[in-house]
Amino acid sequence: MTTSQRRVVVTGLGATTPVGGDVATTWEGLVSGRSGVRALEGEQYAELPVRFAGQVAVEPTTLLEKSESRRLDRCQQLALIASREAWADAGTPELDPERLGVVVATGIGGIVSLLEQNEILNSRGWSRVSPMSVPMLMPNGSAAWVGLDLGAKAGIHTPVSACASGAEAVSYALEMIRSGRADVVLAGGTEACIHPITIASFAAMRALSTRNDEPERASRPYDTGRDGFVMGEGAGSLVLESEEHARARGARIYAEVASAGITADGHHIAQPDPEGRGATRAMRLALEGAGATAHDVIHVNAHATSTPQGDVAEAGAIRAALGGDIDHVTVSGTKSMTGHLLGGAGAVESVAAILALYHRVAPVTANLEDLDPAVGLDIVHGEARTLRDGDALVLNNSFGFGGHNVALAFRSV
């Protein structure tokens, strides 16, 4: 078997999200439809037009040593927590460090640390600025810390492609193993940028929901009453291995990473192509790379941010990518419960897609009361849905500002 033909599988999962502090509680929340979105506390948010977000359910500083927390940006803290859970879930594989890689993505990185240190500079002088400021703010910081934690030496990488970053990390990890550079790769995405400046910026773009009176119901993908996305924070991690490596050590396998489709819209810096053509091509490329057809797909974890334009564009793209063969395909929008985790979304939603395939249960799309007739898909809402048994494929879609499109295909094993 050539390296390009190597099958790549998932043997470990980790997550910390607004719905739960680990994979088990996050998955239970997604299946039951429990929202993690809450009102934000603090005077700094009082005058903003949006005063709620999806903050992580478990404060990361309660899970890390104090010395660790002090030198890490919040997004790095979340990445480390998720990666440690995934590594333990995979059985803490033993291998040559030169055959172990790390790919942890982010959309923004340590912006909160940058802002905090700038405030210290202005109020207390340069000598009080933390000597860890640069490692805390640099976008590759999360990947670097995870790599140091695991002792990885095959390569440490940080894709930055806005809200597609986490999914692109999984794609990059897939290629690292297929190319022969590594046998095992810890892949993931992280974000923690809930701050007045980011909320104000997205609000100025009119991208955010303004349902301050009922934040837990604000993210409502595919509903006629949707009015924007909800900011969230969190991290997700996956341990990817070559199948032969996983089988040799007797690892539990969740799914195969069958393929990834990556395209660009070439349309607008912030708006999706209204026809969803780039997203359609990404899904088709994922199916082609997996050697699959639309009939093999049983479920899609959609990007589904709850924006008026984005949801309809993606729905049209899903219909176009799968052709007329969509009656058996269920679609879930888990951002309805977590909010939009930006650079962490693709990784956390990959965890959800893999568990949907593994357990044959499609999570709920919360807050969907009046389905937009333009959607034309079987959206799972009300209660979770049982998926059919047998060989099957699930897709996870992630799209980002700048026109980035990533579709990941996971196959049952």
C-alpha positions as CSV (number, residue, x, y, z in Angstrom):
1,M,0.0,0.0,0.0
2,T,1.4,3.4,-0.9
3,T,1.3,6.3,1.6
4,S,-1.4,8.1,-0.5
5,Q,-3.6,5.0,-0.1
6,R,-3.2,4.8,3.7
7,R,-6.6,4.8,5.5
8,V,-6.8,7.3,8.3
9,V,-9.0,6.7,11.3
10,V,-10.1,8.6,14.5
11,T,-9.2,7.0,17.8
12,G,-9.6,9.8,20.3
13,L,-12.0,12.7,20.9
14,G,-11.8,15.7,23.2
15,A,-13.9,18.8,23.6
16,T,-14.7,21.7,25.9
17,T,-17.8,23.8,24.9
18,P,-20.6,25.9,26.1
19,V,-22.7,22.8,26.4
20,G,-20.3,20.7,28.3
21,G,-16.7,20.5,29.7
22,D,-15.9,17.2,27.9
23,V,-17.0,15.1,25.1
24,A,-19.6,13.1,27.1
25,T,-21.5,16.1,28.5
26,T,-21.2,18.0,25.2
27,W,-22.7,15.1,23.3
28,E,-25.5,14.6,25.8
29,G,-26.3,18.3,25.5
30,L,-26.4,18.2,21.7
31,V,-28.6,15.2,21.6
32,S,-31.0,16.6,24.2
33,G,-31.1,20.1,22.7
34,R,-29.6,21.9,25.6
35,S,-28.4,25.4,24.9
36,G,-25.1,26.7,26.4
37,V,-25.8,30.4,25.5
38,R,-26.2,32.8,28.4
39,A,-26.2,36.5,29.2
40,L,-22.8,38.0,29.7
41,E,-22.0,39.5,33.0
42,G,-19.9,42.6,33.5
43,E,-20.3,46.4,33.0
44,Q,-18.1,46.2,29.9
45,Y,-21.0,44.6,28.0
46,A,-23.9,46.7,29.4
47,E,-23.9,49.3,26.5
48,L,-23.4,46.8,23.7
49,P,-26.2,45.9,21.3
50,V,-25.5,42.2,22.0
51,R,-25.0,41.1,25.6
52,F,-24.9,37.3,25.4
53,A,-22.7,34.5,24.1
54,G,-21.8,30.8,24.5
55,Q,-19.1,30.7,27.2
56,V,-17.6,27.4,28.0
57,A,-19.5,25.4,30.6
58,V,-16.4,24.6,32.7
59,E,-13.9,27.4,33.4
60,P,-10.5,26.2,32.1
61,T,-8.5,27.6,35.0
62,T,-10.3,25.1,37.3
63,L,-8.8,22.2,35.2
64,L,-5.2,23.5,34.8
65,E,-2.4,24.1,37.2
66,K,-2.2,27.8,38.2
67,S,1.3,28.0,36.7
68,E,0.0,26.7,33.4
69,S,-3.0,29.1,33.3
70,R,-0.8,32.2,33.9
71,R,1.3,31.6,30.8
72,L,-1.5,30.6,28.4
73,D,-4.1,32.6,26.6
74,R,-7.6,31.4,27.1
75,C,-7.8,29.8,23.7
76,Q,-4.6,27.9,24.5
77,Q,-6.0,26.8,27.8
78,L,-9.1,25.3,26.0
79,A,-6.9,23.7,23.3
80,L,-4.8,22.0,25.9
81,I,-7.8,20.7,27.8
82,A,-9.5,19.3,24.7
83,S,-6.2,17.7,23.4
84,R,-5.5,16.0,26.7
85,E,-9.0,14.5,26.8
86,A,-8.6,13.3,23.2
87,W,-5.1,11.8,23.9
88,A,-6.4,10.0,27.0
89,D,-9.4,8.8,25.0
90,A,-7.1,7.3,22.4
91,G,-5.3,5.4,25.1
92,T,-2.2,7.6,25.2
93,P,-0.5,6.1,22.2
94,E,3.2,5.3,22.6
95,L,5.2,6.1,19.5
96,D,8.4,7.7,18.2
97,P,7.9,11.5,18.7
98,E,9.2,12.0,15.1
99,R,6.1,10.2,13.9
100,L,3.7,12.3,15.9
101,G,2.3,15.6,14.6
102,V,0.0,18.3,15.8
103,V,-2.4,20.6,13.8
104,V,-4.4,23.0,16.0
105,A,-6.2,25.8,14.2
106,T,-7.7,29.1,15.3
107,G,-9.4,31.9,13.5
108,I,-8.1,34.8,15.7
109,G,-5.7,33.4,18.3
110,G,-4.8,35.3,21.5
111,I,-6.6,38.5,20.9
112,V,-7.8,38.8,24.4
113,S,-4.3,38.6,25.8
114,L,-3.1,41.2,23.3
115,L,-5.9,43.6,24.5
116,E,-5.2,42.9,28.1
117,Q,-1.5,43.5,27.8
118,N,-2.1,46.7,25.8
119,E,-4.3,48.0,28.7
120,I,-1.5,47.2,31.2
121,L,1.0,49.0,29.0
122,N,-1.2,52.1,28.9
123,S,-2.1,52.1,32.6
124,R,1.0,50.7,34.3
125,G,3.9,51.0,31.9
126,W,5.9,48.7,29.7
127,S,7.8,47.0,32.6
128,R,4.5,45.4,33.8
129,V,3.8,43.8,30.4
130,S,4.0,40.0,30.7
131,P,7.1,38.4,29.2
132,M,4.8,35.7,27.9
133,S,2.7,38.2,25.9
134,V,4.0,37.1,22.5
135,P,3.6,33.4,23.0
136,M,0.1,34.1,24.4
137,L,-1.1,36.2,21.4
138,M,0.6,34.4,18.5
139,P,-2.0,32.3,16.5
140,N,0.3,29.2,16.5
141,G,0.5,29.3,20.3
142,S,-2.2,26.7,20.9
143,A,-0.6,24.2,18.5
144,A,2.8,24.9,20.0
145,W,1.7,24.2,23.6
146,V,-0.2,21.1,22.6
147,G,2.9,19.9,20.7
148,L,5.1,20.5,23.7
149,D,2.7,18.7,25.9
150,L,2.8,15.6,23.7
151,G,6.4,15.9,22.7
152,A,5.4,15.9,19.0
153,K,8.3,16.3,16.5
154,A,6.8,15.3,13.1
155,G,5.5,18.9,12.6
156,I,3.3,21.4,14.4
157,H,0.9,23.5,12.3
158,T,-1.8,26.2,12.6
159,P,-4.2,26.7,9.7
160,V,-5.9,30.1,9.9
161,S,-9.0,30.2,7.7
162,A,-11.6,32.0,9.8
163,C,-14.5,29.8,10.7
164,A,-13.3,26.9,8.5
165,S,-10.0,26.7,10.5
166,G,-10.9,23.8,12.7
167,A,-12.0,21.6,9.8
168,E,-9.0,22.6,7.8
169,A,-6.8,21.3,10.6
170,V,-8.4,17.9,10.3
171,S,-7.8,18.0,6.6
172,Y,-4.2,18.9,7.1
173,A,-3.7,16.1,9.6
174,L,-5.2,13.7,7.1
175,E,-2.6,14.7,4.5
176,M,0.2,14.5,7.1
177,I,-0.6,10.8,7.6
178,R,-1.3,10.0,4.0
179,S,1.9,11.6,2.9
180,G,3.9,9.4,5.3
181,R,5.1,12.4,7.5
182,A,3.4,11.0,10.6
183,D,1.6,7.9,11.9
184,V,-0.5,9.8,14.5
185,V,-1.6,13.5,14.5
186,L,-3.6,15.4,17.1
187,A,-5.9,17.7,15.2
188,G,-8.2,20.4,16.5
189,G,-9.4,23.9,16.6
190,T,-9.8,26.5,19.4
191,E,-11.2,30.0,20.0
192,A,-11.8,32.2,23.0
193,C,-12.4,35.8,21.9
194,I,-15.6,36.8,23.7
195,H,-14.7,40.4,24.4
196,P,-16.5,43.8,23.9
197,I,-14.4,44.6,20.8
198,T,-15.2,41.4,19.0
199,I,-18.8,41.6,19.8
200,A,-19.0,45.2,18.8
201,S,-17.2,44.5,15.6
202,F,-19.5,41.6,14.6
203,A,-22.5,43.7,15.7
204,A,-21.4,46.6,13.5
205,M,-21.5,44.1,10.6
206,R,-25.0,43.2,11.6
207,A,-23.9,39.6,11.8
208,L,-25.0,38.8,15.3
209,S,-28.4,37.9,16.7
210,T,-29.8,40.7,19.0
211,R,-32.2,38.5,21.1
212,N,-30.9,39.8,24.4
213,D,-34.2,38.9,26.1
214,E,-33.9,35.2,25.3
215,P,-30.2,34.4,24.6
216,E,-30.7,30.6,24.8
217,R,-33.2,30.8,21.9
218,A,-31.1,33.3,19.8
219,S,-29.3,30.8,17.6
220,R,-32.0,29.3,15.4
221,P,-30.6,27.9,12.2
222,Y,-33.1,27.5,9.3
223,D,-35.9,29.2,11.2
224,T,-37.7,32.0,9.5
225,G,-37.0,34.1,12.6
226,R,-33.2,33.8,12.5
227,D,-31.4,37.1,12.8
228,G,-27.7,36.3,13.1
229,F,-25.2,34.1,14.7
230,V,-24.3,33.8,18.4
231,M,-20.6,34.1,19.5
232,G,-19.2,31.1,21.3
233,E,-15.9,29.8,22.6
234,G,-14.5,26.3,22.9
235,A,-12.1,23.7,21.5
236,G,-12.3,20.3,19.9
237,S,-9.6,17.7,19.3
238,L,-9.3,14.5,17.4
239,V,-6.6,11.9,17.4
240,L,-6.0,10.7,13.8
241,E,-3.9,7.6,13.1
242,S,-3.0,5.5,10.1
243,E,-5.3,2.4,10.3
244,E,-2.4,0.0,10.4
245,H,-0.9,1.9,13.4
246,A,-4.3,1.9,15.2
247,R,-5.0,-1.8,14.5
248,A,-1.5,-2.8,15.6
249,R,-2.0,-1.3,19.1
250,G,-5.6,-2.5,19.4
251,A,-7.1,1.0,19.5
252,R,-10.8,1.7,19.6
253,I,-11.8,3.3,16.2
254,Y,-14.6,5.7,15.9
255,A,-14.6,6.3,12.2
256,E,-12.4,6.7,9.1
257,V,-11.5,10.1,7.9
258,A,-12.5,9.3,4.3
259,S,-11.7,12.6,2.6
260,A,-11.8,16.4,2.6
261,G,-13.0,18.8,0.0
262,I,-11.5,22.3,0.1
263,T,-12.5,25.2,-2.2
264,A,-12.8,29.0,-2.2
265,D,-15.7,31.2,-3.2
266,G,-13.9,34.1,-4.8
267,H,-16.9,36.1,-4.1
268,H,-16.8,38.4,-1.0
269,I,-14.7,38.9,2.2
270,A,-17.7,38.3,4.5
271,Q,-20.7,37.2,2.5
272,P,-21.2,33.7,1.1
273,D,-21.8,33.0,-2.5
274,P,-25.6,33.2,-2.6
275,E,-25.7,30.2,-4.9
276,G,-23.4,28.2,-2.6
277,R,-21.2,27.1,-5.5
278,G,-18.0,26.9,-3.6
279,A,-19.7,24.9,-0.8
280,T,-21.2,22.6,-3.4
281,R,-17.8,21.9,-5.0
282,A,-16.3,21.2,-1.5
283,M,-18.9,18.6,-0.7
284,R,-18.6,17.0,-4.2
285,L,-14.8,16.8,-3.8
286,A,-15.2,15.2,-0.4
287,L,-17.5,12.6,-1.9
288,E,-15.2,12.0,-4.9
289,G,-12.2,11.7,-2.6
290,A,-14.0,9.1,-0.5
291,G,-15.0,7.1,-3.5
292,A,-18.6,7.6,-2.4
293,T,-21.9,8.8,-3.8
294,A,-24.8,10.8,-2.4
295,H,-26.6,7.6,-1.5
296,D,-23.8,6.8,1.0
297,V,-24.4,9.9,3.0
298,I,-26.8,9.6,5.9
299,H,-26.2,12.8,7.8
300,V,-24.7,16.3,7.5
301,N,-23.6,18.4,10.4
302,A,-24.2,21.7,8.7
303,H,-22.3,25.0,9.2
304,A,-25.7,26.5,9.8
305,T,-24.8,29.7,11.6
306,S,-28.3,31.1,11.9
307,T,-27.7,34.0,9.5
308,P,-30.4,34.9,7.0
309,Q,-28.2,34.5,3.9
310,G,-25.8,31.8,5.0
311,D,-28.3,29.2,6.0
312,V,-30.2,29.3,2.7
313,A,-27.0,29.4,0.6
314,E,-25.7,26.3,2.4
315,A,-29.0,24.5,2.2
316,G,-29.0,25.0,-1.6
317,A,-25.4,23.8,-1.7
318,I,-26.3,20.6,0.1
319,R,-29.1,19.9,-2.3
320,A,-26.9,20.6,-5.3
321,A,-24.1,18.4,-4.0
322,L,-26.3,15.5,-3.2
323,G,-28.5,15.9,-6.2
324,G,-32.0,14.5,-5.9
325,D,-30.8,11.7,-3.6
326,I,-31.5,13.5,-0.3
327,D,-34.6,11.9,1.2
328,H,-32.5,9.7,3.4
329,V,-30.2,12.5,4.6
330,T,-30.7,14.2,7.9
331,V,-29.2,17.6,8.7
332,S,-28.3,19.0,12.1
333,G,-27.2,22.5,13.1
334,T,-25.4,22.2,16.4
335,K,-24.5,25.9,16.6
336,S,-28.0,26.3,17.8
337,M,-26.8,25.1,21.2
338,T,-23.1,26.0,21.3
339,G,-23.1,29.3,19.4
340,H,-20.5,29.8,16.8
341,L,-17.1,28.8,18.0
342,L,-15.3,30.4,15.0
343,G,-11.9,28.7,14.6
344,G,-13.0,26.0,17.0
345,A,-16.3,25.2,15.3
346,G,-15.0,22.8,12.6
347,A,-13.2,20.6,15.2
348,V,-16.0,20.5,17.7
349,E,-18.6,19.8,14.9
350,S,-16.3,17.1,13.6
351,V,-16.6,15.5,17.0
352,A,-20.4,15.8,16.8
353,A,-20.4,14.3,13.2
354,I,-18.2,11.4,14.2
355,L,-20.4,10.6,17.3
356,A,-23.5,10.8,15.2
357,L,-22.0,8.2,12.9
358,Y,-20.6,6.1,15.7
359,H,-23.9,6.1,17.8
360,R,-26.2,6.4,14.8
361,V,-28.0,9.3,16.3
362,A,-28.4,12.8,14.7
363,P,-28.3,15.7,17.2
364,V,-31.1,18.2,17.5
365,T,-31.3,21.6,15.8
366,A,-32.6,23.6,18.7
367,N,-35.0,26.6,18.4
368,L,-36.3,25.6,15.0
369,E,-40.0,26.4,15.2
370,D,-40.9,27.7,11.7
371,L,-38.8,26.1,9.0
372,D,-37.8,28.4,6.2
373,P,-39.5,26.9,3.1
374,A,-36.4,27.8,1.0
375,V,-34.3,25.3,3.0
376,G,-35.8,22.1,1.4
377,L,-33.9,19.7,3.7
378,D,-34.8,17.2,6.5
379,I,-33.6,19.2,9.5
380,V,-33.5,17.3,12.7
381,H,-35.5,19.2,15.4
382,G,-37.7,18.5,18.4
383,E,-35.8,15.4,19.3
384,A,-32.7,13.5,18.1
385,R,-33.1,11.1,15.2
386,T,-31.9,7.5,14.9
387,L,-29.8,7.0,11.8
388,R,-29.8,3.8,9.6
389,D,-27.3,1.0,10.2
390,G,-24.7,-0.3,7.8
391,D,-21.9,1.3,5.9
392,A,-22.4,5.0,5.7
393,L,-20.8,8.4,5.4
394,V,-21.4,11.7,7.3
395,L,-20.3,15.1,6.2
396,N,-19.2,18.1,8.3
397,N,-19.4,21.5,6.6
398,S,-17.3,24.5,7.7
399,F,-17.2,27.9,5.9
400,G,-15.3,31.0,6.8
401,F,-15.0,34.7,6.0
402,G,-12.8,35.1,3.0
403,G,-14.7,32.4,1.1
404,H,-13.1,29.4,2.7
405,N,-15.0,26.1,2.3
406,V,-14.1,22.8,3.9
407,A,-16.3,19.6,3.8
408,L,-15.0,16.6,5.7
409,A,-16.3,13.1,5.0
410,F,-16.2,10.5,7.8
411,R,-17.0,6.8,7.0
412,S,-18.2,4.0,9.3
413,V,-15.7,1.2,10.1
